[in-house]
Amino acid sequence: LPEAMAANRNALALHKVIMVGSGGVGKSALTLQFMYDEFVEDYEPTKADSYRKKVVLDGEEVQIDILDTAGQEDYAAIRDNYFRSGEGFLCVFSITESESFAATADFREQILRVKEEENVPFLLVGNKSDLEDRRQVGVEEAKARADQWAVSYVETSAKTRANVDKVFFDLMREIRARKMEEGKEKNGKKKRKSLAKRIRERCCIL
């Protein structure tokens, strides 16, 4: 038993990230660049792949689990299951494609509906920042949407690796903060319960 407890204590924190966004915006390219430091240009459309990697987050070794979803999930039920399992979301669009930016609103709505809460770790990511000459979505426009949702907006390039680590690490920090918050809330509830129990017991003794 002590061994099991020690193993438990040594288990690394695991942060579950879900990649969402329209097809062809670079979700897989961002994931593969983060995982393996390589840019994969001609990537077969994803079915849904899961990746896991050990990283050092602010001095602490943790694991990140990345689920790279397909742009168009065939079944809403499967998509909802993915969203339910996620702790944080990178919502990706391409700055060269305004339709993909419009679609981010639908993805956000679906995520909030499945999670049944507003306060979900979430980053809005404008990918393909290396294609500035083909930009269709302005920085201000994207920032305005992020502000409206009270989330961060970051532009990335899976090709040049610009801000690739940043979006994954920023999201992990949000997930970690959220877990700490939830831990405190649970502890608070436990304390309140045990206090109520002690008061009840004291009443019985009298």
C-alpha positions as CSV (number, residue, x, y, z in Angstrom):
1,L,0.0,0.0,0.0
2,P,2.7,2.6,0.9
3,E,4.2,1.8,-2.6
4,A,0.9,2.6,-4.3
5,M,0.6,5.8,-2.3
6,A,4.1,6.8,-3.3
7,A,3.3,6.0,-6.9
8,N,0.2,8.1,-6.7
9,R,2.1,11.0,-5.3
10,N,4.7,10.8,-8.0
11,A,2.1,10.6,-10.7
12,L,2.5,13.7,-12.9
13,A,-0.4,16.2,-13.2
14,L,-2.1,15.5,-16.5
15,H,-3.7,18.4,-18.5
16,K,-6.2,17.5,-21.2
17,V,-6.2,19.8,-24.2
18,I,-8.7,19.6,-27.1
19,M,-7.9,21.1,-30.5
20,V,-11.1,22.5,-32.2
21,G,-11.7,24.5,-35.4
22,S,-12.7,24.1,-39.0
23,G,-10.9,21.6,-41.3
24,G,-7.7,22.8,-42.8
25,V,-6.9,25.6,-40.4
26,G,-3.7,23.9,-39.1
27,K,-4.8,22.1,-35.9
28,S,-2.8,19.0,-36.7
29,A,0.2,21.1,-37.9
30,L,0.2,23.0,-34.6
31,T,-0.1,19.8,-32.6
32,L,2.7,18.0,-34.6
33,Q,4.9,21.1,-34.4
34,F,4.5,21.2,-30.6
35,M,5.0,17.4,-30.2
36,Y,7.8,16.8,-32.6
37,D,9.3,20.1,-33.7
38,E,8.4,19.5,-37.3
39,F,6.1,21.2,-39.8
40,V,3.9,18.8,-41.7
41,E,2.4,20.7,-44.7
42,D,0.5,17.9,-46.5
43,Y,-1.4,16.3,-43.8
44,E,-4.2,13.8,-44.4
45,P,-7.4,15.1,-42.9
46,T,-7.5,14.0,-39.2
47,K,-9.9,11.4,-38.0
48,A,-9.1,12.3,-34.3
49,D,-5.6,11.6,-32.9
50,S,-4.5,11.7,-29.3
51,Y,-0.9,12.6,-28.3
52,R,0.8,12.7,-24.9
53,K,4.0,14.4,-23.9
54,K,5.9,15.2,-20.7
55,V,6.8,18.9,-20.4
56,V,8.1,21.2,-17.7
57,L,5.5,23.8,-16.8
58,D,6.9,26.6,-14.7
59,G,9.5,24.2,-13.1
60,E,7.0,21.4,-12.6
61,E,7.1,18.2,-14.8
62,V,3.6,17.6,-16.1
63,Q,1.9,15.6,-18.9
64,I,-0.1,17.2,-21.6
65,D,-2.7,15.1,-23.4
66,I,-3.7,16.6,-26.8
67,L,-6.8,15.4,-28.7
68,D,-6.6,16.6,-32.3
69,T,-10.2,16.5,-33.5
70,A,-11.3,16.4,-37.1
71,G,-12.8,19.7,-38.4
72,Q,-16.2,18.1,-39.1
73,E,-17.0,15.4,-36.6
74,D,-19.4,12.9,-38.2
75,Y,-21.5,12.5,-35.1
76,A,-22.5,15.2,-32.7
77,A,-22.5,12.6,-29.9
78,I,-18.9,11.8,-30.5
79,R,-17.9,15.4,-30.7
80,D,-19.8,16.1,-27.4
81,N,-17.9,13.2,-25.7
82,Y,-14.6,14.8,-26.9
83,F,-15.6,18.1,-25.5
84,R,-16.7,16.6,-22.2
85,S,-13.4,14.9,-21.7
86,G,-11.4,18.1,-22.3
87,E,-10.1,20.4,-19.6
88,G,-9.0,23.2,-21.9
89,F,-9.6,24.2,-25.6
90,L,-7.4,25.7,-28.3
91,C,-10.0,27.1,-30.7
92,V,-8.1,27.5,-34.0
93,F,-9.0,29.4,-37.2
94,S,-6.8,30.5,-40.1
95,I,-6.2,34.2,-40.5
96,T,-6.4,33.6,-44.3
97,E,-9.9,32.3,-44.2
98,S,-12.8,34.4,-42.7
99,E,-15.2,31.4,-42.7
100,S,-13.0,29.6,-40.3
101,F,-13.1,32.6,-38.0
102,A,-16.9,32.8,-38.2
103,A,-17.0,29.1,-37.3
104,T,-15.2,29.7,-33.9
105,A,-18.4,31.1,-32.5
106,D,-20.2,27.8,-33.2
107,F,-17.4,25.8,-31.6
108,R,-17.4,28.0,-28.5
109,E,-21.2,27.6,-28.2
110,Q,-21.0,23.8,-28.5
111,I,-18.2,23.6,-25.9
112,L,-20.1,25.8,-23.4
113,R,-23.3,23.8,-23.9
114,V,-21.5,20.5,-23.3
115,K,-19.5,21.8,-20.3
116,E,-22.6,23.6,-18.9
117,E,-20.5,26.5,-17.7
118,E,-19.0,29.8,-19.0
119,N,-15.6,29.6,-17.2
120,V,-13.8,27.0,-19.4
121,P,-10.0,27.3,-20.1
122,F,-10.0,28.5,-23.7
123,L,-7.7,30.3,-26.1
124,L,-8.6,31.8,-29.4
125,V,-5.8,31.0,-31.9
126,G,-5.3,32.7,-35.3
127,N,-3.0,30.3,-37.2
128,K,-0.9,30.9,-40.4
129,S,0.5,34.2,-39.2
130,D,3.3,33.7,-41.8
131,L,0.8,34.3,-44.6
132,E,0.3,38.0,-43.7
133,D,-0.2,38.9,-47.4
134,R,-3.3,36.6,-47.6
135,R,-4.8,37.8,-44.3
136,Q,-8.6,38.0,-44.3
137,V,-9.2,38.3,-40.5
138,G,-7.8,41.5,-38.9
139,V,-6.0,41.4,-35.5
140,E,-8.5,43.9,-34.1
141,E,-11.5,41.9,-35.2
142,A,-10.1,38.7,-33.6
143,K,-9.1,40.5,-30.4
144,A,-12.6,42.1,-30.1
145,R,-14.1,38.6,-30.2
146,A,-11.7,37.3,-27.6
147,D,-12.5,40.3,-25.4
148,Q,-16.2,39.6,-25.8
149,W,-15.6,36.0,-24.6
150,A,-13.1,37.1,-21.9
151,V,-10.3,34.9,-23.4
152,S,-6.8,35.5,-24.8
153,Y,-6.1,35.8,-28.5
154,V,-2.8,34.6,-29.9
155,E,-1.6,34.4,-33.5
156,T,0.6,31.4,-34.4
157,S,2.4,29.9,-37.3
158,A,2.8,26.1,-37.3
159,K,5.3,26.7,-40.2
160,T,7.7,29.1,-38.4
161,R,6.8,27.8,-34.9
162,A,5.9,31.3,-33.8
163,N,3.9,31.2,-30.5
164,V,3.3,27.4,-30.9
165,D,4.7,26.6,-27.4
166,K,3.1,29.7,-26.0
167,V,-0.5,28.7,-26.8
168,F,-0.1,25.2,-25.3
169,F,1.7,26.4,-22.2
170,D,-0.7,29.4,-21.6
171,L,-3.6,27.0,-21.9
172,M,-2.0,24.5,-19.4
173,R,-1.6,27.4,-17.0
174,E,-5.3,28.2,-17.3
175,I,-6.2,24.5,-16.7
176,R,-3.9,24.3,-13.7
177,A,-5.3,27.5,-12.2
178,R,-8.8,26.1,-12.7
179,K,-8.0,22.8,-11.0
180,M,-6.5,24.7,-8.0
181,E,-9.7,26.8,-7.8
182,E,-11.9,23.7,-7.9
183,G,-9.7,22.0,-5.3
184,K,-10.1,25.0,-2.9
185,E,-13.9,24.9,-3.5
186,K,-14.0,21.2,-2.7
187,N,-11.9,21.7,0.4
188,G,-14.1,24.6,1.5
189,K,-17.2,22.4,1.1
190,K,-15.5,19.6,3.1
191,K,-14.6,22.0,5.9
192,R,-18.1,23.3,6.0
193,K,-19.5,19.8,6.1
194,S,-17.2,18.6,8.9
195,L,-18.0,21.8,10.9
196,A,-21.7,21.1,10.5
197,K,-21.1,17.5,11.6
198,R,-19.1,18.6,14.6
199,I,-21.9,21.0,15.6
200,R,-24.5,18.2,15.3
201,E,-22.4,15.8,17.3
202,R,-21.9,18.4,20.0
203,C,-25.7,18.9,20.2
204,C,-26.2,15.2,20.5
205,I,-23.7,15.0,23.4
206,L,-25.5,17.8,25.3
